[in-house]
Amino acid sequence: MKWPSEKMIERLREEVELPDFPDFDDTKYRLIRRIGSGGMGTVYLAQDTALGRKVAVKVMNIADPSGALATRMTREARIVALLEHPSIVPIHDVGTLDDGRVFYAMKLVQGSRLDEHAHLGSSLADLLRIFQKVCEAVAFAHASDVIHRDLKPENIMVGPFGEVLVIDWGVAKVLINEPGGATASLRAHEPSAPSDADATTTLPLPTSGQAGDTSGGTVIGTPAYMSPEQARGETETLDPRSDVYSLGAILYFILTSQPPASNQVARPRQLDSRIPRAVEAICLKSMSERREDRYSSAQDIAADVVRFLDGLPVSAYPENIFERVARWTGKNQYILLLIVAYLVMRAIVFFFVGR
């Protein structure tokens, strides 16, 4: 008798662990294999049999007798669906399994995570362009009154053709401000959602604690990348500047290849003196201890990154006269070379004609 190989056993184990989707008459998704998990959901590679394309399907992976988690995951899907941006993963569908677990289908993101991509030898300029796209996606979410709360390199995907996608909005928070933003749209799609007595609504699938553990004092996020106020559990006071801090921490990782320390953050140039001072200044301003000292928005960070890439001064770093000259020289080096070449040719012509 021939015993099954370890590979075969592992494959059988994966098949057994696949969620029990209804028959093809009731659903158009055929699960293939698990591709990741985190928090309270597991993501599977699936075939959309109606359109003949591969998609990712996220399924709630724990029992939910109260229905609270199902409500939260449905709201997560609806919030992400409202954030229609090239760098935010599109949601295609949402539904419920026979056992009551919620699932939603989304675009299959192919490529590598930013923490992996950063080690592939990309230039600083290329990494900054990726970071710029991340900032723009986050700024778009902020404009819709949504803050991510768990921005980190692992939640950023870089595709083979330059696509940049911010993923995992499971602990996002909607800020209730003016009517017409994401909150108003969410309520229009979900009339049965419970009303909120305070100024904020905390959204699905926290990364720590119980399903509803989102009250003040609860720490939600990833320690190395969360703002000081988020680390203190001040969930009711969080605003877009908390995400700004996380963006600064991501930039810190891009510059140093390591996350910032949770106690005392070393300046990036202490770890690598080749890091441009202006980029270090952008990073440190974003990660200021006091919210008032940070950039006021993710779009402001993106604007400073663009200015640096274009050879212009950045708002976070006041240059001295020598640095201005050096920057101008670096930006206009080809013009300077042409001028020098022209002067050399004139000198040669003058020398021979004069003789």
C-alpha positions as CSV (number, residue, x, y, z in Angstrom):
1,M,0.0,0.0,0.0
2,K,1.4,3.4,-1.0
3,W,1.0,6.2,1.5
4,P,-0.1,9.6,0.2
5,S,2.7,12.2,0.0
6,E,2.9,15.2,2.2
7,K,2.0,17.4,-0.7
8,M,-1.1,15.4,-1.3
9,I,-2.1,15.5,2.3
10,E,-1.6,19.3,2.4
11,R,-3.8,19.6,-0.7
12,L,-6.5,17.5,0.9
13,R,-6.3,19.6,4.1
14,E,-6.8,22.7,2.0
15,E,-9.8,21.2,0.2
16,V,-11.4,20.3,3.5
17,E,-10.9,23.8,4.9
18,L,-12.5,25.5,2.0
19,P,-15.8,27.2,3.0
20,D,-18.9,25.4,1.9
21,F,-20.2,27.6,-0.9
22,P,-23.7,26.9,-2.2
23,D,-24.2,24.9,-5.4
24,F,-23.3,26.6,-8.7
25,D,-27.0,27.4,-9.3
26,D,-26.9,29.8,-6.3
27,T,-23.4,31.2,-6.6
28,K,-20.9,32.0,-9.3
29,Y,-17.7,31.5,-7.3
30,R,-15.7,28.4,-7.3
31,L,-13.0,28.5,-4.6
32,I,-9.5,27.2,-5.7
33,R,-7.2,27.7,-2.7
34,R,-6.5,29.9,0.3
35,I,-4.1,32.8,-0.4
36,G,-4.0,34.6,2.9
37,S,-5.7,35.3,6.2
38,G,-5.8,37.9,8.9
39,G,-8.0,39.3,11.5
40,M,-11.3,37.5,11.2
41,G,-11.4,36.9,7.5
42,T,-9.6,34.5,5.1
43,V,-9.0,35.3,1.5
44,Y,-9.3,32.7,-1.2
45,L,-8.4,32.5,-4.9
46,A,-11.6,31.8,-6.8
47,Q,-13.0,31.5,-10.3
48,D,-15.9,33.8,-11.3
49,T,-17.8,31.3,-13.4
50,A,-20.1,33.9,-14.8
51,L,-17.4,36.1,-16.2
52,G,-14.5,33.6,-16.5
53,R,-12.0,35.5,-14.4
54,K,-10.0,35.0,-11.3
55,V,-11.1,37.0,-8.2
56,A,-10.2,37.1,-4.5
57,V,-13.0,36.1,-2.1
58,K,-12.8,37.1,1.5
59,V,-14.8,34.9,3.9
60,M,-15.5,35.5,7.6
61,N,-13.7,32.6,9.2
62,I,-15.2,32.4,12.7
63,A,-18.7,31.6,14.1
64,D,-20.9,34.6,14.6
65,P,-24.0,33.8,16.6
66,S,-24.9,37.4,17.3
67,G,-24.5,38.6,13.7
68,A,-22.3,41.5,14.7
69,L,-19.3,40.3,12.7
70,A,-21.5,39.8,9.6
71,T,-22.7,43.3,9.9
72,R,-19.2,44.7,10.3
73,M,-17.8,42.7,7.3
74,T,-20.7,43.8,5.1
75,R,-20.1,47.4,6.1
76,E,-16.4,46.9,5.3
77,A,-17.2,45.7,1.8
78,R,-19.6,48.6,1.3
79,I,-17.2,51.2,2.5
80,V,-14.4,49.9,0.2
81,A,-16.9,49.8,-2.7
82,L,-17.6,53.5,-2.1
83,L,-13.9,54.3,-2.4
84,E,-13.6,54.1,-6.2
85,H,-9.9,54.9,-6.8
86,P,-7.3,53.3,-9.0
87,S,-5.2,52.5,-5.9
88,I,-8.0,51.0,-3.8
89,V,-9.0,47.4,-4.5
90,P,-12.5,47.3,-6.2
91,I,-15.2,45.2,-4.6
92,H,-17.3,43.2,-7.1
93,D,-19.9,41.4,-4.9
94,V,-21.0,40.7,-1.4
95,G,-23.1,37.8,-0.1
96,T,-23.8,35.3,2.7
97,L,-23.0,31.6,2.9
98,D,-25.6,29.0,4.0
99,D,-24.0,29.0,7.5
100,G,-24.5,32.8,7.9
101,R,-20.9,33.8,7.2
102,V,-20.5,36.9,5.0
103,F,-18.2,36.9,2.0
104,Y,-17.2,39.4,-0.6
105,A,-15.5,39.2,-3.9
106,M,-12.9,41.7,-5.0
107,K,-10.2,42.2,-7.7
108,L,-7.4,39.7,-7.5
109,V,-4.3,41.7,-6.6
110,Q,-1.2,40.3,-8.2
111,G,2.3,41.4,-7.4
112,S,4.3,41.7,-4.2
113,R,3.8,43.5,-0.9
114,L,5.7,46.7,-0.5
115,D,7.8,45.2,2.3
116,E,8.9,42.6,-0.2
117,H,9.2,44.9,-3.2
118,A,11.4,47.3,-1.3
119,H,14.1,44.7,-1.2
120,L,14.1,44.0,-4.9
121,G,16.7,46.7,-5.7
122,S,14.3,49.5,-6.8
123,S,15.8,53.0,-6.8
124,L,14.8,55.5,-4.2
125,A,13.0,57.5,-6.9
126,D,10.9,54.5,-7.9
127,L,10.0,53.7,-4.3
128,L,9.0,57.4,-3.8
129,R,6.7,57.2,-6.8
130,I,5.0,54.2,-5.2
131,F,4.8,56.0,-1.9
132,Q,3.2,59.0,-3.7
133,K,0.5,56.8,-5.1
134,V,-0.2,55.4,-1.6
135,C,-0.5,58.9,-0.3
136,E,-2.9,59.9,-3.0
137,A,-5.1,56.8,-2.3
138,V,-5.2,57.6,1.4
139,A,-6.0,61.3,0.6
140,F,-8.9,60.1,-1.5
141,A,-10.2,58.0,1.4
142,H,-9.8,61.0,3.8
143,A,-11.8,63.2,1.4
144,S,-14.6,60.6,1.8
145,D,-14.3,60.8,5.6
146,V,-12.6,57.4,5.9
147,I,-9.3,56.7,7.8
148,H,-7.5,53.4,7.3
149,R,-5.9,52.9,10.8
150,D,-3.7,50.1,9.7
151,L,-1.4,51.5,7.0
152,K,1.8,49.5,6.7
153,P,4.0,48.0,4.0
154,E,2.3,44.7,4.3
155,N,-1.0,46.3,3.3
156,I,0.3,47.8,0.1
157,M,0.5,45.8,-3.1
158,V,2.8,46.6,-6.0
159,G,1.8,45.1,-9.3
160,P,4.1,44.1,-12.2
161,F,3.0,47.1,-14.3
162,G,3.4,49.8,-11.7
163,E,0.0,49.3,-10.1
164,V,-0.1,50.3,-6.4
165,L,-3.1,49.2,-4.3
166,V,-3.8,49.9,-0.6
167,I,-5.6,46.9,0.9
168,D,-7.1,45.6,4.1
169,W,-9.6,48.3,5.2
170,G,-10.9,45.9,7.9
171,V,-10.3,48.3,10.8
172,A,-11.2,51.5,8.9
173,K,-13.1,54.3,10.6
174,V,-15.7,56.5,9.2
175,L,-15.7,60.1,10.4
176,I,-19.2,61.5,10.7
177,N,-18.9,65.1,9.4
178,E,-20.8,66.7,6.6
179,P,-23.7,65.0,4.8
180,G,-22.9,63.5,1.4
181,G,-19.6,61.9,2.4
182,A,-18.9,58.2,2.7
183,T,-20.9,58.0,5.9
184,A,-24.0,59.4,4.2
185,S,-23.6,57.0,1.3
186,L,-23.1,54.1,3.7
187,R,-26.2,54.9,5.6
188,A,-28.2,55.1,2.3
189,H,-27.1,51.6,1.5
190,E,-27.5,50.3,5.0
191,P,-30.7,51.7,6.6
192,S,-30.7,49.1,9.3
193,A,-27.3,50.0,10.7
194,P,-27.4,51.1,14.3
195,S,-27.3,54.8,15.0
196,D,-24.3,56.4,16.6
197,A,-24.4,58.6,19.7
198,D,-20.8,59.9,19.5
199,A,-18.9,61.7,16.7
200,T,-17.4,58.6,15.1
201,T,-18.2,55.2,13.9
202,T,-15.7,52.4,14.2
203,L,-15.7,49.8,11.4
204,P,-15.2,46.2,10.9
205,L,-12.9,43.5,12.0
206,P,-10.5,44.9,14.7
207,T,-7.0,43.4,14.7
208,S,-7.1,42.9,18.4
209,G,-9.7,42.2,21.0
210,Q,-13.3,41.1,20.4
211,A,-15.5,42.0,17.5
212,G,-16.9,45.0,19.1
213,D,-13.8,46.0,20.9
214,T,-13.5,49.5,19.4
215,S,-14.3,51.8,22.3
216,G,-11.9,54.3,23.8
217,G,-8.8,52.6,25.3
218,T,-8.7,49.8,22.7
219,V,-5.5,49.7,20.7
220,I,-6.2,48.8,17.1
221,G,-3.5,48.6,14.4
222,T,0.2,47.6,14.1
223,P,2.4,49.0,16.8
224,A,5.4,50.0,14.7
225,Y,3.2,52.0,12.3
226,M,0.5,53.5,14.5
227,S,0.5,57.1,15.7
228,P,1.1,57.9,19.4
229,E,-2.5,58.7,20.0
230,Q,-3.6,55.5,18.3
231,A,-1.1,53.5,20.5
232,R,-2.7,55.1,23.6
233,G,-6.1,53.8,22.5
234,E,-7.6,57.3,21.9
235,T,-9.9,55.9,19.2
236,E,-12.5,58.6,19.6
237,T,-10.0,61.4,18.7
238,L,-8.4,59.8,15.7
239,D,-8.4,61.8,12.5
240,P,-6.6,61.8,9.1
241,R,-3.4,62.9,10.8
242,S,-3.2,59.5,12.5
243,D,-2.9,58.0,9.0
244,V,-0.4,60.7,8.1
245,Y,1.8,59.4,10.9
246,S,1.5,55.8,9.5
247,L,2.5,57.1,6.0
248,G,5.6,58.6,7.6
249,A,6.4,55.3,9.2
250,I,6.0,53.6,5.8
251,L,8.4,56.1,4.3
252,Y,10.8,55.4,7.2
253,F,10.7,51.7,6.2
254,I,11.3,52.6,2.5
255,L,14.4,54.7,3.5
256,T,15.9,52.4,6.1
257,S,14.5,48.9,5.2
258,Q,13.2,48.6,8.8
259,P,10.2,49.7,10.7
260,P,10.6,52.6,13.2
261,A,11.3,51.5,16.8
262,S,8.4,51.8,19.1
263,N,10.3,53.6,21.8
264,Q,12.7,56.1,20.3
265,V,12.9,56.5,16.6
266,A,16.4,57.1,15.2
267,R,16.7,59.6,12.4
268,P,16.9,57.8,9.0
269,R,20.2,59.5,8.2
270,Q,21.7,58.0,11.4
271,L,21.1,54.6,9.8
272,D,22.1,55.6,6.2
273,S,23.9,58.9,5.5
274,R,23.1,58.6,1.8
275,I,19.4,59.4,2.5
276,P,18.6,62.9,1.1
277,R,18.0,65.4,3.9
278,A,14.8,66.6,2.3
279,V,13.3,63.2,2.2
280,E,14.3,62.6,5.8
281,A,12.6,65.8,6.7
282,I,9.3,64.7,5.0
283,C,9.5,61.4,6.9
284,L,10.1,63.1,10.3
285,K,7.5,65.8,9.8
286,S,4.9,63.1,9.0
287,M,5.9,61.2,12.2
288,S,5.9,64.2,14.6
289,E,4.8,63.3,18.1
290,R,2.2,66.1,18.1
291,R,-0.5,65.9,15.5
292,E,-0.3,69.7,15.1
293,D,3.3,69.4,13.8
294,R,2.5,66.8,11.2
295,Y,1.4,67.4,7.6
296,S,-2.3,68.4,7.7
297,S,-3.2,65.8,5.0
298,A,-1.8,62.9,3.0
299,Q,-2.1,65.0,-0.1
300,D,0.4,67.5,1.4
301,I,2.9,64.6,1.8
302,A,2.4,63.6,-1.8
303,A,3.0,67.2,-2.9
304,D,6.3,67.4,-1.1
305,V,7.4,64.0,-2.5
306,V,6.6,65.3,-6.0
307,R,8.5,68.5,-5.4
308,F,11.5,66.5,-4.3
309,L,11.3,64.2,-7.4
310,D,11.1,67.3,-9.6
311,G,14.2,68.8,-8.1
312,L,12.2,71.5,-6.2
313,P,12.5,72.6,-2.5
314,V,10.1,70.8,-0.1
315,S,8.1,72.5,2.5
316,A,9.4,70.3,5.3
317,Y,13.1,71.2,4.8
318,P,14.5,74.8,4.8
319,E,17.6,74.8,2.6
320,N,20.7,76.9,3.1
321,I,22.3,78.7,0.2
322,F,24.8,75.9,-0.5
323,E,22.1,73.3,-0.6
324,R,20.0,75.5,-3.0
325,V,23.0,75.8,-5.3
326,A,23.7,72.0,-5.1
327,R,20.0,71.2,-5.8
328,W,19.9,73.6,-8.8
329,T,23.1,72.2,-10.1
330,G,21.8,68.6,-9.8
331,K,18.6,69.5,-11.5
332,N,20.2,71.4,-14.4
333,Q,23.4,69.4,-14.8
334,Y,22.7,68.7,-18.5
335,I,22.3,72.4,-19.2
336,L,25.5,73.1,-17.4
337,L,27.3,70.4,-19.4
338,L,26.1,72.0,-22.6
339,I,27.3,75.4,-21.5
340,V,30.7,74.0,-20.5
341,A,31.0,72.1,-23.8
342,Y,30.1,75.3,-25.7
343,L,32.7,77.4,-23.8
344,V,35.4,74.7,-24.4
345,M,34.6,74.7,-28.1
346,R,34.8,78.5,-28.2
347,A,38.1,78.4,-26.4
348,I,39.5,75.8,-28.9
349,V,38.3,77.8,-31.9
350,F,39.8,81.0,-30.4
351,F,43.1,79.3,-29.7
352,F,43.5,77.9,-33.3
353,V,42.1,81.0,-35.1
354,G,44.3,83.2,-33.0
355,R,47.4,81.3,-34.1
